[in-house]
Amino acid sequence: MSSHEDDALAQAAVTALTGQLALAPKPGLPDPRDLGACVTRRDHCMLRWSAKSLAPGLAAMAAAARRTGEPTPGLRTELGAIGRCTEHSVGLAGGGHRGALWALGLLVAAAALDPRAGARDVAATAKRIAAHTDKRAPRRPSRGSSVSAKYGAAGARGEARAGFPHVRRALDALINSRLAGATEEQARLDALLTVMSTLQDTELLYTAGPLGLRQVQAGARGVLEAGGTATKEGAQALSSLDTELHTRAWSPRGSAGLLAGALFLDSIPVMIHAA
């Protein structure tokens, strides 16, 4: 693998993230409709711009994995250092995407370790990387880790150490919706709702508490049980859920980052074929 392949992996991850941002309607999450609203226009524009600023850091993570060759503790520490520098760069570009950077960084590094691996093997390798402790990480607790400790939620770290089960579920939902005749946007929204239906999203726990989280999960399941976003009933349920979450200012941001991870894994077979 060369720097060209490192850049290709990073660009695939950024494309997955911007693809997630382009979906609409996303319940409680920024989407292109925000461009028509003066209050939130800047937020969504900045998210799209700052997503592109992840590329150098993600390419550096891929290069680090390629040099190391194994999912070692040393690689985990190096990825953490690169990630913190990338967070700073993203902050200068407008901020956001912290959860997506964590997921995509591990998945990009795992893909770089074995360029011919399939999506599920990449997730398994990412699990092996995440199992190690970043000994140089700041000791101060983050909001996510504090919420995880308070409510017993797995959080971003637990999701990675379990091999990204929600990313894999989203990937299955994406494939199944396509096979059922959904459009690409509908299939991606179904994948997002699949994550929302079961994820213990620490952002939701922080803003809405356990009852609010369960309400959001039930709403997402309601859309899927109505047949998904490709059906009239599912689309109506999605619209109702979208209105409710925006009204309450509840944002399932953890689900959005994991959807980006699924879209990245979805691109891997194409990258392998093109290599």
N, C-alpha and C positions, 0 to 999 in steps of 0.2 A: 504494500500500500504506500502511496506517496502523498505529498501535500495536496495534490489534485483530488484524491479520494477523500482526504480529511475535509477539504472544502465542500465536496459534494455531499458528504454526510451532514455537515453543518447547514448547508443550504436546504437539504431535505427537511431537517428539523424546523428551520425557520418557515419554510413553506407550509409545513403541518400547522404551525402556530398561527400564521396569517390566514390559513384556510379555516381554522377554528373561529378566528375573529370575524370572518366574512359571513358566517352562518346567521340566519335570522328566520323566525324570532327565537332568541335564546332566553329562556326564562331567567330574569334577574341578572343577566349578563350584558355587557356592552355588545352592540352589533351595529350594522350599517344604518339602521333606522336612526341611530343617535346623531348621524350627520345632519339630520333635519331639525334637530333641537338645539337651540342656542346654549342651553345650560350644560349639555353633555357633549357637545360636538368636539371640544378640545380633548376630552378624555379619550374618546375612541380614536381620534387622529393620532394622539400621542401613543396609544397602545400599538397601533399599526407601525408607527415609526420606530418605537423602542424595540419591537419584536425583531426588527432587522439588525439592531445593534447586538443581538445575541450571537451573531454568526462568528465573529473572531474568537470569542470564548469557546464556543462549541467546537470549532475547528481545532483549537488548542487542546481541548479535552480528547478529541479523536487522536491527535498526534501523540499525546501523552500515553494513551492506551496502546497505540501502535509501538511506541518505543519500549514500553514495559513488557508487553506481550502476555501478561497474565493478570488476573483480577486480584492483585496483591494489596496488602495494607498500604504500601507506599503509593500505589496508584490512587487509592481512595483519598489519601492525604493530598496528593497533587491535584486531584479533581476538585477537592474542597477549596484549595487555594485559588485555582483558576475561577471557580464559581464565585467566590467572594469578590474577585477583581471584576468579573463580568457583571455582577450585581451593581457595582459602582458605576460601570459604563452605562448600564441600562438606566440607572437613576439619572444620569446626566442627560439621557435621551428622552426622559419623560417618566420613567419608572414602570412598575408592574412586572408581571411574568415570573415572580420569584418561584412559585410552585412549578410552573412549566419548565423553568431552567433546571430545577432539581431533577425532574423526571426525564426531560430530554437530554440533559447532560449525562446521566447514567446510561441511558439507552444508546446515545451516540457513542460513548466510550465502549460499551459492550459490542456494538456493531463493528467498531474499528478493530476490536480484538480478533474477530472472526468475520472477515468480509463476505464469506459465503454462507453464513448462518441464516436460518429462517427467522421469522418474527418471534416465535415462541422460544427458540434457543437464545435469541438476543435478550429477551426478558429474563430467562434463567441466568444468563451471565451477569446481567445487571443486578440480580439478586445477590450473586456471589460478591460483587464489588461492594454493594450496600451493606453486606454483613460485617464489614470491617469498620472500625471506629476511626473517625478523623481526629487524631490526637491534637491537631493544631486549631481545631474549631474553637471559636469564642465560647467561654463558659457561661455567658449570660443566656438565660432562657428566652426563646422567641415566643411570640404570641401563640403560634401553632403548638409548640411543645407544651406551653402552659395549659392550653385548652385540652390537649391530649391527656396530660396528667390529671386534670380535673375530672374529665368525663370518661377516661379509659378508652378513648378513641385511638385507633392505630396511627393516624396522622400520616404526613408525607413519608416520614422515615419508616414507619411500619408498613406502608404500602410498598415501598421499594424492597424492604427486607423480606416481604412475602412474594416477591417476584412480580409485582404490579398486577394483581388479580383483576382490578377494575379496568386496567388498560386492555388486558386480554379479553375481558367480557365485552368491552366496547368494540374490540376488533371483531369478535364473533357477531355482535349485533349489526355491525356495519356490513359484513358479508351476507348475513341472512336477509337483511332488508333489501340489499341489491338483488339477491336471488328472487325475492318476492315481488320485484318489479318497481321498487321505490326509486325515485330520482336520487342522484348523488347527494343533494342537499338534504332530502328527507332521510336518507340512510344515515347521514352524519348526525342529524338531529336525534334520530332514534338511538344512535350510539351514545350521544350525550345524556339522553334521558335514562338509558340503561345504567350509566354510572351514577346519576343523581338518585336513582331509585333505591340504592343500597349503600352508597358511600357515606361514612361518618365524617362529613365535611367539617373540618375544624373552623372554617370561616363562618359557616352557618351556625355551628354550636356557639361561637362567640357572639354573634349578632342576634340569633333567634332562640338560643337555648335548645335543650333536647326536644321539647314539644314542637318548636318551630321546625327543627330538622326532620322530625317524623312527618310533619305536615307536608314539607317539600318532597320527601321521599314518596309519600302516598300520592301526591299530585303527579309526580313523574310516572309512577306505576299506572295511574289512571289513564294517562295518554297511551302507554304501551298496551294496556289491556283493552283499550278502545280500538286497537288495530294499528297503532303507530301513527306517525304524522302523515302517512300517505293516504289515510282514510279521512272521510269528512268528520266522523265522530272524534277521531284522534286529533285532527287539526283544531277542532273546536275546544277540546280539552287542553291542548297546548296553549291556545290563545287565552283561556281563562287562567291557566297557571302563570303565564307570562304577565298578565295584568296584575295578578295577586302579588307576585314576587317584586315587581317594580314598585307597586304601591307601598309595600312593606319595607322596601329597600333591603331585601334579603338577596344575597349574591352567592350562588354556589360556585365560587371561584376554583375550588379544588377539583371539581368535576371538569371544568374547562381545561385545566392543565393536563389532566389525564386523557381527555379526548385528544389533545394535541399529541400525546405520546402514542395513542392508538393510530392516529393518522400517519405518524412517522413510521411505525412498524408496518403499516399497510403499504408504504412506499418501498419497503425493502425488496420484495420480489422483483419489482420493476427495475430497481438499481442493480440487482444481481444479473438480471437478464441483459441489461444495457452494458454491463462491464465487459 
